[in-house]
Amino acid sequence: MGQDIRNEIFRNEENTRVVAVITATVPGVIVGIEELKEKAKEIGVNVLYAVEEGSEVKPGDIIVKIEGKPKQIAIAEDTLLGIISKPSGVATVARNAVKLADKKITIVSGGWKKVLPEVKRKLRIAASIGGVKTRIAEHPFIYLDKNYVRIFGGIRQALEAVKSLPGTKVVQLKGETKSIEEEAIEAVLAGADIIMVDTGNVEDLRKVTQTLRQNGVRERVKVAFAGGVTLSQIPLLTREDVDILDIGRAVIDAPLLDVRLDVVEVHREGESSGS
């Protein structure tokens, strides 16, 4: 009990050398190669080949080629695939989103406070490698979400509270204190640099931008839009009067990139060729 059963399974294969490859079964962007190499070294597997971080692959492309003893290769299958599958899935969705935006609008991914701390940094790096910004503005910036607005009793009051602080001022609009277009005007006049229309309703976005233009203040602020935005919506939203799209949930919920490990060569002591 408590012993690795693979010790018994491979008890007569100590002098056998195995070569295996990790391949993609779907198109994607590969992330996590350096961590994979470190783990491979830890379990005693030699990495013979690996793609560069951020490489795009097609189905059947070799991502990594490794060599080791049978038990080591079995351990590798249990450990190495998980290192790259989720981050690569995130990077793939991010890259696809940026391509769909076609340089017409900025794509960002928020919502990282909903991700477990132990994986947050890894997935944010993956999103960045995919080409998505993981913050709505460069540091320093202050993001006043709905709860700040509620605490201060309004958008103007929240913005006045941070007026003396350095950095870009971003405020979330949800149409809670008044109509969303009135909130937008209030935010601009109170000094917001970016307003986030966070309702997922395109009509709200249109009301806001039309009102800003009618009042001659559209150029004073960047307009962001969020609220369950999916990849399929991006081409249509590029036609709207919007500067930034936040697709946080679509990136965070990205499916695992499907990869597989296959043994391709087996060399036993005394044999002249693989079997």
C-alpha positions as CSV (number, residue, x, y, z in Angstrom):
1,M,0.0,0.0,0.0
2,G,1.2,3.5,-0.8
3,Q,3.8,2.3,-3.3
4,D,3.8,3.3,-7.0
5,I,2.3,0.3,-8.9
6,R,4.3,1.3,-11.9
7,N,7.4,0.0,-10.1
8,E,5.9,-3.5,-10.3
9,I,4.5,-3.0,-13.8
10,F,7.9,-2.0,-15.2
11,R,10.1,-4.1,-13.0
12,N,11.7,-5.9,-15.9
13,E,12.0,-2.8,-18.1
14,E,14.8,-1.0,-16.3
15,N,17.1,-1.0,-19.3
16,T,14.4,0.0,-21.8
17,R,14.5,3.5,-23.4
18,V,11.3,5.0,-24.6
19,V,10.7,8.0,-26.9
20,A,7.4,9.8,-26.9
21,V,5.8,12.9,-28.5
22,I,3.2,15.3,-27.3
23,T,1.0,16.5,-30.2
24,A,-1.9,18.8,-30.6
25,T,-5.2,17.3,-31.7
26,V,-6.7,20.8,-32.5
27,P,-5.2,24.1,-33.6
28,G,-3.9,26.3,-30.8
29,V,-1.3,28.5,-29.2
30,I,1.2,26.7,-26.9
31,V,2.0,28.1,-23.5
32,G,3.8,26.5,-20.5
33,I,6.8,25.1,-22.3
34,E,9.4,26.3,-19.8
35,E,7.4,24.9,-16.9
36,L,7.0,21.7,-18.8
37,K,10.8,21.5,-19.3
38,E,11.4,22.0,-15.6
39,K,8.9,19.3,-14.6
40,A,10.4,16.9,-17.2
41,K,13.8,17.4,-15.7
42,E,12.4,16.8,-12.2
43,I,11.0,13.4,-13.2
44,G,14.2,12.4,-15.1
45,V,12.9,12.8,-18.7
46,N,15.0,14.3,-21.4
47,V,13.4,16.9,-23.7
48,L,14.7,16.2,-27.2
49,Y,12.6,18.9,-28.8
50,A,10.0,21.6,-27.9
51,V,8.3,24.4,-29.7
52,E,8.8,28.0,-28.7
53,E,6.5,29.5,-26.2
54,G,3.6,31.1,-28.0
55,S,3.9,29.0,-31.1
56,E,0.8,28.3,-33.1
57,V,0.3,24.6,-33.9
58,K,-2.0,22.6,-36.2
59,P,-3.5,19.2,-35.5
60,G,-0.8,16.5,-35.5
61,D,2.1,19.0,-34.9
62,I,4.7,17.8,-32.4
63,I,4.8,20.1,-29.4
64,V,7.4,18.2,-27.4
65,K,9.5,15.1,-27.9
66,I,10.9,13.4,-24.8
67,E,13.0,10.4,-23.9
68,G,13.1,8.3,-20.7
69,K,12.6,5.0,-19.0
70,P,9.1,3.4,-19.2
71,K,8.1,4.6,-15.7
72,Q,9.3,8.1,-16.4
73,I,7.3,8.3,-19.6
74,A,4.2,7.0,-17.8
75,I,4.7,9.7,-15.1
76,A,5.2,12.3,-17.9
77,E,1.9,11.5,-19.4
78,D,0.2,12.1,-16.1
79,T,2.0,15.3,-15.4
80,L,3.2,17.2,-18.5
81,L,-0.1,17.4,-20.4
82,G,-1.8,19.3,-17.6
83,I,1.0,21.9,-17.5
84,I,0.3,23.1,-21.0
85,S,-3.4,22.2,-21.7
86,K,-5.3,25.0,-19.8
87,P,-2.8,27.8,-20.4
88,S,-2.7,26.9,-24.1
89,G,-6.5,26.9,-24.2
90,V,-6.5,30.4,-22.7
91,A,-3.8,31.7,-25.1
92,T,-5.7,30.2,-28.0
93,V,-9.0,31.9,-27.2
94,A,-7.0,35.2,-26.6
95,R,-5.3,34.9,-30.0
96,N,-8.5,34.2,-31.8
97,A,-10.2,37.2,-30.1
98,V,-7.4,39.5,-31.2
99,K,-7.7,38.2,-34.8
100,L,-11.4,38.7,-34.8
101,A,-11.0,42.3,-33.6
102,D,-8.8,43.0,-36.6
103,K,-6.9,45.8,-34.9
104,K,-10.1,47.9,-34.8
105,I,-10.6,47.8,-31.1
106,T,-8.6,46.8,-28.1
107,I,-9.3,43.4,-26.5
108,V,-8.9,43.1,-22.7
109,S,-9.6,40.3,-20.3
110,G,-10.8,41.3,-16.8
111,G,-12.4,39.2,-14.1
112,W,-9.2,37.8,-12.7
113,K,-10.4,38.2,-9.1
114,K,-12.6,35.3,-9.8
115,V,-9.6,33.0,-10.5
116,L,-7.8,31.0,-7.8
117,P,-4.6,32.8,-6.7
118,E,-2.4,29.8,-7.4
119,V,-3.3,29.8,-11.1
120,K,-4.1,33.4,-11.8
121,R,-0.5,34.5,-12.7
122,K,-0.1,31.6,-15.1
123,L,-3.3,32.2,-16.9
124,R,-2.8,36.0,-17.1
125,I,0.6,35.3,-18.8
126,A,-1.1,32.9,-21.2
127,A,-3.7,35.5,-22.1
128,S,-0.9,38.1,-22.7
129,I,1.0,35.7,-24.9
130,G,-2.2,35.3,-26.9
131,G,-2.2,39.0,-27.4
132,V,-5.0,40.1,-25.0
133,K,-4.3,42.9,-22.5
134,T,-5.0,41.7,-18.9
135,R,-5.7,45.2,-17.5
136,I,-8.0,47.8,-18.9
137,A,-5.3,50.5,-18.6
138,E,-1.6,50.8,-17.9
139,H,-0.5,51.2,-14.4
140,P,-1.2,53.3,-12.5
141,F,-5.0,53.2,-12.8
142,I,-8.0,53.2,-10.5
143,Y,-11.0,51.0,-11.3
144,L,-14.2,52.1,-9.6
145,D,-16.6,49.3,-9.9
146,K,-20.3,49.2,-8.9
147,N,-19.5,48.6,-5.3
148,Y,-17.3,51.7,-5.0
149,V,-20.1,53.7,-6.7
150,R,-22.6,52.3,-4.2
151,I,-20.4,53.0,-1.2
152,F,-19.9,56.7,-2.2
153,G,-23.5,57.2,-3.3
154,G,-22.9,57.9,-6.9
155,I,-20.5,58.1,-9.8
156,R,-19.6,61.7,-9.3
157,Q,-18.9,61.2,-5.6
158,A,-16.7,58.1,-6.3
159,L,-14.7,60.0,-8.9
160,E,-14.3,63.0,-6.6
161,A,-12.9,60.7,-3.9
162,V,-10.0,59.6,-6.2
163,K,-9.5,62.9,-8.0
164,S,-6.2,63.7,-6.3
165,L,-4.8,60.3,-6.9
166,P,-2.5,59.6,-9.8
167,G,-3.4,57.4,-12.7
168,T,-6.2,56.6,-15.2
169,K,-9.6,56.8,-13.7
170,V,-12.0,54.0,-14.8
171,V,-15.6,53.7,-13.7
172,Q,-18.1,51.0,-14.2
173,L,-21.6,52.0,-15.5
174,K,-24.6,49.8,-15.0
175,G,-27.5,52.2,-15.0
176,E,-28.1,51.9,-11.3
177,T,-28.1,55.5,-10.1
178,K,-29.9,56.9,-13.2
179,S,-30.2,56.1,-16.9
180,I,-26.9,54.7,-18.3
181,E,-26.4,57.6,-20.7
182,E,-26.9,60.1,-17.8
183,E,-24.3,58.1,-15.8
184,A,-21.9,58.3,-18.8
185,I,-22.2,62.1,-19.0
186,E,-21.8,62.4,-15.2
187,A,-18.7,60.3,-15.3
188,V,-17.1,62.3,-18.1
189,L,-17.8,65.6,-16.4
190,A,-16.4,64.2,-13.1
191,G,-13.1,63.3,-14.7
192,A,-13.3,59.7,-15.9
193,D,-10.8,58.6,-18.5
194,I,-12.5,55.3,-19.3
195,I,-16.1,54.4,-18.8
196,M,-17.1,50.7,-18.8
197,V,-20.6,50.0,-20.0
198,D,-20.9,46.7,-18.1
199,T,-24.4,45.5,-19.0
200,G,-23.8,43.2,-22.0
201,N,-26.6,45.1,-23.8
202,V,-25.4,46.7,-27.1
203,E,-28.4,49.1,-26.9
204,D,-26.9,50.5,-23.7
205,L,-23.6,51.0,-25.5
206,R,-25.2,52.8,-28.4
207,K,-27.2,55.1,-26.0
208,V,-24.0,56.0,-24.2
209,T,-21.9,56.8,-27.3
210,Q,-24.7,58.7,-29.0
211,T,-25.3,60.8,-25.9
212,L,-21.6,61.5,-25.5
213,R,-21.4,62.6,-29.1
214,Q,-24.5,64.7,-28.9
215,N,-22.9,66.5,-25.9
216,G,-19.6,67.0,-27.6
217,V,-17.6,64.9,-25.1
218,R,-17.0,61.6,-26.9
219,E,-13.4,62.4,-27.6
220,R,-12.7,63.1,-23.9
221,V,-13.2,59.5,-22.8
222,K,-12.6,55.9,-23.9
223,V,-15.6,53.7,-24.0
224,A,-15.3,50.0,-22.9
225,F,-18.0,47.4,-23.2
226,A,-18.4,44.2,-21.2
227,G,-20.9,41.7,-19.9
228,G,-20.6,38.1,-21.2
229,V,-19.1,39.2,-24.5
230,T,-18.4,36.1,-26.6
231,L,-15.9,35.6,-29.5
232,S,-18.8,35.3,-32.0
233,Q,-19.9,38.9,-31.0
234,I,-16.5,40.5,-31.7
235,P,-16.8,41.1,-35.4
236,L,-20.2,42.8,-34.9
237,L,-19.0,44.9,-32.0
238,T,-16.0,46.2,-34.1
239,R,-18.7,48.1,-36.0
240,E,-19.9,49.9,-32.9
241,D,-18.5,53.2,-31.5
242,V,-16.4,51.4,-28.8
243,D,-12.7,51.5,-28.0
244,I,-12.3,48.5,-25.7
245,L,-14.0,45.1,-25.4
246,D,-13.6,43.1,-22.2
247,I,-14.0,39.4,-22.8
248,G,-12.9,38.2,-19.4
249,R,-15.2,35.3,-19.0
250,A,-14.6,33.9,-22.5
251,V,-10.8,33.8,-21.8
252,I,-11.0,32.5,-18.2
253,D,-13.5,29.8,-19.3
254,A,-11.4,28.8,-22.3
255,P,-11.5,25.0,-22.9
256,L,-8.4,22.9,-22.4
257,L,-6.3,22.7,-25.5
258,D,-6.5,19.0,-26.4
259,V,-3.1,17.4,-26.5
260,R,-1.9,13.8,-26.3
261,L,1.2,11.8,-25.5
262,D,2.2,8.9,-27.7
263,V,5.1,6.5,-27.4
264,V,6.8,6.4,-30.8
265,E,10.0,4.4,-30.2
266,V,10.9,1.6,-27.7
267,H,14.6,0.6,-27.5
268,R,15.5,-2.5,-25.4
269,E,19.0,-3.4,-24.4
270,G,20.5,-5.6,-27.0
271,E,18.0,-4.6,-29.7
272,S,19.3,-2.7,-32.8
273,S,16.1,-0.9,-33.7
274,G,12.9,0.4,-32.2
275,S,9.9,-1.8,-31.8
